Amino acid sequence: MAEDDENPIPEERFTPEPDAASEGGQENKGGNGGLDENTPLAINGQYIKDFSFEAPHTPEIYNELQTDLPEIQVDIDVGAEAKADNLFEVMIKSRAEARVKDQLAYLLEIEYAGLFTVNVDAEALGPVLLIECPLILFPFMRRIIGDMTGDGGFAPLMLSPIDFAALYQQRMMQVQQESEAGGEVEPGEGEDTAAKEN
């Protein structure tokens, strides 16, 4: 029991620091988990930052679901924030709302995040943070959403794959349009992209 208390976080959620001997005696660099500076992308950890599930009209809503299919609206946002040199937190926020005859069946909100070490050129930073990193995180968030909606007594909601590259291109077009219109929007850190599913 004492050992479990000392290490409450599952090991598979985090990248272990490399052994100093296996790295040729090279000292670990602070802030990057001891990763080699030449590693372009590595995930240090992944976790749920925020999560909620509401089904206020159960059990009566189950009767409605026997005859009517729910209308489900899914919104997805992606963001990134610098935490240290070459260390970034990437977040995927998802909101799923299911309604039957304008009555709320359930509302699920989740913010799933990962801590990444990124060693790329400045021009590649945006695509890595908002395309490559979300692609790594998305399957884990998708599984959580499917499990929670199923455990809530509804058909498991399995999100369709998200084209994060297309979302990033849309965001870049929006940034360019706002820049041409006189707005001062800088691409890169802290960007958000959004997707919607019906």
N, C-alpha and C positions, 0 to 999 in steps of 0.2 A: 504493500500500500504506500509506503514512504517513497518508493521509486516513482510510482505513478504521480504522486503529488508534486514531485520535483520536476517532472517533465510532462505537463498537461497538454502540450501541443503535439499532434501526430507528426512523426519525423518525415513522412512522405510529403508534407505540405511545405517543407523548406529544403533548400539546397545545403548540404553539409559543407563546412569549410574544408578545403583540401588539406591533406597532411603536409606539413612543412617538408618532410623528407621527400615526398613524391614530387614536390615542386622544386627540387634541387636546393633545398634549404632557403628558398626565397621567402622573405617575410611577407605576411599577409598585409594587403593594403587596406587601410581603414575606409569604411563606407561602401566597399564593393564586395563584401563577403569573402575576401581573399581570392577572388577570381583573377585570372590573368588579364592584363590590360588589353590583350589582343582578342579576347572573347567579345564578339559583337553584341550578343544578346544572351542574357541568362536571367531566369526567374529565381528570386531569392525566397519568395513566399507568396501564398495566395490565401484569401480570407474573405469572410462576409463582414462588411462595414455596417450595413443596416438591412433589416429584414422585417416585413410585416405581412400578415395574412388575415383577412376579414371575410367572414361569411355570415352577415347579420341576419339573413332571412332563412337560415336553416332551422328546423328541418322542412318547413313548408315549401321551400324552393325546390326540393327534390321532386315534389308532385308535378310542378310545372315542367321540370326537365324530362318527365316521362313522355311528354307530348310535343315539346318545343326544344329546338336546338338553341343553345345560348349564342349571343353575338359577343365575340371576344375582340377587344381592342388592345393591342400591345404596342407600347412605346419603348424605344431603346435609345439611350444616350451614352456617349463615350467621352471620357475626359482623361487628362494626364496632368500630373503635378510633380515638379522637381522636389526631391527631398534632400539631396546632397549631390556632390559631384558625380555625374554619371549614374545617379540613383533616382529612379522615378517610380511614382505610384500611378498605376493605370486603373481606372474604374469603369465598369459597365453598370449603368443604372437601367433597370427594367421595371415597367409598370404594366400589369395585365389586369384588365377589368372585364368581367363577364356579366352580361345582362340577359334576362329572359323577360320579354314583354315589358321593357323599361324598368324592370325590378333588378336590383343588384344581386347577382348570385355570389360572386366573390371579388375581392380586390387584393391583389398581391403586388408588393413593392419590394425590390431587392437592389442593393448596391454591392456588387461583387468586385473585389480588387486584387491586384497583384503588385508586388514590389520587384522591379526589374533593374538590373544593371545593364546599361546600354553604352556601348563604345562604338559609335558611328560618326561619320561626318555630319556637320550641322544640317546640310541639305537633306540628309536621309533621316533625321531625327523624327520629324513629323510622321512620315509613313510608318516608321518602326513602332512609334508609340501608339498610333491610332489605327493601325492595320494589323501588324504582326502580333503585338501584345494582346489586343482583344481576341484575335483568332485563337490564342493559347487559352485565354480565360473562358471563352464562350461555352465550350462543352461542359465545363463544371457548373456554370450558372444554369445552363439548360437542364442539367440533371436535377439540380436543386428545385427548380420551378416545377418540373414534372413530378418529382416526389411529393412536394408540398401540396399541389393541387389534387393529386391522387389521395394523399392522406387526409385531405380536407373533405373527401367524400364525393369528389367530382372526377370526370374523366381527366386523366393526366394531360396537362398542357405541354406538348412537345414543340418547342419553337422551331421554325424553319431556319436553315442556315442563313446567316447574315453576310451580305457582301460588304465587308468593311472597306474594301478598296473603292467601291462605288460611292460609299458614304463620304470617304475622305475627299474624293474628287469633287463631289457636290459641295463640300465645305470649302474647298479651295476656290471654286467658282464663286461662292457667296462672298468669300473674303476679297476676291478680286473686284467684284461688283461694288462692294461697300467701299473699297479703296478708291475706285474710280469715281464714286459718288461723293468722295471727300471724307469718308469715315476712316478712322485710324485703328484698324484691326490688324494685329500682328499674328501670322500663323505660327504654330509651334506649341509651346508649353501651354497647358490649360485649355486647349481647344476642346470643343464639344461637337459631336455629330449626333444626329438623331435618325431613327428609322421607325417606321410604323408598319404594323401588320394588322390585317383584319381577321 
